[in-house]
Amino acid sequence: TAAWGREDRLTNTGAAPAAEGKIITDNDRNGNTGIEIHVKHMATPQSLTPARQTYLVWVQPRGKDPELLGALRVNSDLEGSLKAATTYKTFEVFITAEDNMKPDAPSSTVILKGTVERK
């Protein structure tokens, strides 16, 4: 974990009971919010009920539609991570299980979620 970042826990929704995660944010030199997400004990999306193809990470600023941040790849140790950036300072983050890589909107299968508030 980098010393420059702020760490927030992600809350488990119960869809994958063992899953846990954290989000580390910082301000990059362009004024964007750098995001690092780390998860562990994530079931493979194929083992969920119903089975899904992939996990996707979304950001949603207050009053706006969710925006796709990227795919969260989970390895054989059931761990995964994603690095990305957003222009927002305050937003919700959530990880969903999806049937494809480019859905129009997030599915209702939310695995982990959290809130980021930066100055």
C-alpha positions as CSV (number, residue, x, y, z in Angstrom):
1,T,0.0,0.0,0.0
2,A,1.4,3.4,-1.0
3,A,1.8,5.9,1.8
4,W,0.3,8.7,-0.4
5,G,-3.1,7.1,-0.6
6,R,-6.2,7.0,1.5
7,E,-7.7,3.6,2.1
8,D,-11.4,2.9,2.4
9,R,-13.0,-0.6,3.0
10,L,-15.5,-2.0,0.6
11,T,-18.7,-3.4,2.1
12,N,-19.8,-6.9,1.2
13,T,-23.4,-7.0,0.0
14,G,-23.8,-10.8,0.7
15,A,-23.9,-11.9,-2.9
16,A,-20.4,-13.5,-2.4
17,P,-20.2,-13.8,1.4
18,A,-16.4,-14.3,1.7
19,A,-15.4,-11.4,-0.6
20,E,-13.6,-8.5,0.9
21,G,-11.9,-5.5,-0.6
22,K,-10.4,-2.1,-0.2
23,I,-10.0,1.0,-2.4
24,I,-7.0,3.2,-2.2
25,T,-7.3,6.7,-3.7
26,D,-4.9,9.5,-4.3
27,N,-4.7,12.7,-6.3
28,D,-2.6,12.4,-9.4
29,R,-0.6,15.3,-10.9
30,N,-3.4,16.1,-13.4
31,G,-5.9,16.6,-10.5
32,N,-7.7,13.3,-11.1
33,T,-8.4,10.7,-8.5
34,G,-6.2,7.7,-8.8
35,I,-8.0,4.5,-7.8
36,E,-6.5,1.2,-6.8
37,I,-8.9,-1.6,-5.9
38,H,-7.8,-4.8,-4.2
39,V,-10.1,-7.7,-3.5
40,K,-9.6,-11.2,-1.9
41,H,-11.8,-14.2,-1.3
42,M,-13.8,-13.4,-4.5
43,A,-15.6,-16.4,-5.9
44,T,-15.1,-16.8,-9.6
45,P,-18.0,-15.1,-11.5
46,Q,-18.8,-18.5,-13.0
47,S,-19.4,-20.0,-9.6
48,L,-22.1,-17.5,-8.6
49,T,-25.8,-18.3,-8.8
50,P,-26.7,-17.5,-11.5
51,A,-23.3,-17.9,-13.1
52,R,-21.7,-14.7,-14.6
53,Q,-18.9,-14.1,-17.0
54,T,-16.9,-11.2,-15.4
55,Y,-16.6,-8.7,-12.6
56,L,-16.8,-5.0,-13.5
57,V,-16.0,-1.9,-11.4
58,W,-18.2,1.2,-11.6
59,V,-18.0,4.7,-10.2
60,Q,-21.1,6.8,-9.7
61,P,-20.9,10.4,-8.7
62,R,-24.0,11.7,-6.7
63,G,-26.8,12.5,-9.1
64,K,-25.2,10.9,-12.2
65,D,-25.4,7.6,-14.0
66,P,-22.8,4.9,-13.1
67,E,-19.7,4.8,-15.3
68,L,-17.7,1.7,-16.1
69,L,-14.2,1.9,-14.7
70,G,-12.9,-1.4,-15.9
71,A,-12.9,-5.2,-15.5
72,L,-11.7,-6.8,-12.3
73,R,-9.8,-9.9,-13.1
74,V,-9.7,-12.6,-10.3
75,N,-6.8,-15.0,-10.2
76,S,-6.7,-18.6,-9.0
77,D,-6.1,-17.4,-5.4
78,L,-9.4,-15.6,-5.7
79,E,-7.7,-12.2,-5.5
80,G,-7.9,-9.4,-7.9
81,S,-7.0,-5.7,-8.5
82,L,-7.7,-2.8,-10.7
83,K,-5.9,0.5,-11.2
84,A,-7.7,3.4,-12.9
85,A,-8.5,7.1,-12.6
86,T,-11.5,9.3,-12.5
87,T,-12.1,13.0,-12.6
88,Y,-14.5,12.7,-9.7
89,K,-13.6,13.5,-6.1
90,T,-16.7,12.1,-4.3
91,F,-18.4,9.0,-5.7
92,E,-19.7,5.5,-5.0
93,V,-17.7,2.5,-6.1
94,F,-19.3,-0.8,-6.7
95,I,-18.2,-4.2,-8.2
96,T,-20.9,-6.1,-10.1
97,A,-21.0,-9.6,-11.6
98,E,-21.9,-9.3,-15.3
99,D,-22.8,-11.5,-18.3
100,N,-20.6,-9.5,-20.7
101,M,-17.7,-6.9,-20.6
102,K,-19.7,-4.0,-22.0
103,P,-23.2,-3.8,-20.4
104,D,-25.3,-0.7,-20.8
105,A,-25.8,-0.5,-17.1
106,P,-24.6,-2.4,-14.0
107,S,-26.4,-5.6,-13.1
108,S,-28.2,-5.9,-9.8
109,T,-25.6,-8.4,-8.6
110,V,-23.4,-6.1,-6.6
111,I,-20.6,-7.9,-4.7
112,L,-18.8,-5.1,-3.0
113,K,-19.5,-1.4,-2.7
114,G,-18.0,1.7,-1.0
115,T,-17.9,5.5,-0.9
116,V,-15.0,7.7,-1.7
117,E,-14.8,11.3,-0.5
118,R,-11.7,13.3,-1.4
119,K,-11.0,17.1,-1.1
